[in-house]
């Protein structure tokens, strides 16, 4: 009971802060996800540094992720300023060249995991800006809209809740037994059904896209969010750990809370780009 209360309180605070900062405007949105990106990247580096022959420069990787987020954030408000990406490129170049002077036994591991920290953690959070500053045309995107990035989290929360409840009641067929034995096909179908219902509600209150486009968005988040969850589960199984960290009492680390988001955000960006072509 104590653990349930702890999880409930932490979850409510987490959701309130997330929604509040996203609705609050571009500055609170940017500040929140700069912090989250930094925490998630630091957590990733801590996990990878437990591997034999790996020693990441955590501070530089964190700086890279935050810089990438700020580049996309500034570019979202000022699309003509492409030079804003130069500082991030300098950081990437530094990560490559620095291995020449550190004399590590296996620099390839450090290169690989450092770049993966940017691809797996930094880039998805940075791409939230593409959703936040998305408008009718990608080239003219300059006005902040909270609903598209927030919808990713809404669909993930609805999917997780629906999948859990449906899976407990009706789950019989494992979805991916090797990685996550408790997930079931029945749960996934239940979560997807609730997400489609949520997409109709979003289409009603936020008619920035057609109902069909909102339904498509919900299904993209369900599919790729589930893959994101499974991907992180596979990583944790390989590392032999239950949680990626202890940042949120009762909920694990930052990567545990944003595992679905990490895969769903790039997929949503691709989806929105695709439907704007037609």
Protein Blocks (a to p, Z undefined) as FASTA:
>chain_A
ZZmmmmmmmmmmmmmmmmmmmmnojklmmmmmmmmmmmmmmmmmmmmmmpghiacdfklm
mmmmmmmmmmmmmmmmmmmlmmlmmmmmmmmmmmmmmmmmnopablmlmmmmmmmmmmmm
mmmmmmmmmmmmgcfblklgcbdcfklmmmmmmmmmmmmmmmmmmmmmmombdfblmlmm
mbcfklmmmmmmmmmmmmmmmmmmmmmbcfklmmmmmmmmmmmmmmmmmmmmmmmmmnop
abfbjkbghiapfklmmmmmmmmmmmmmmmmmmmmmZZ
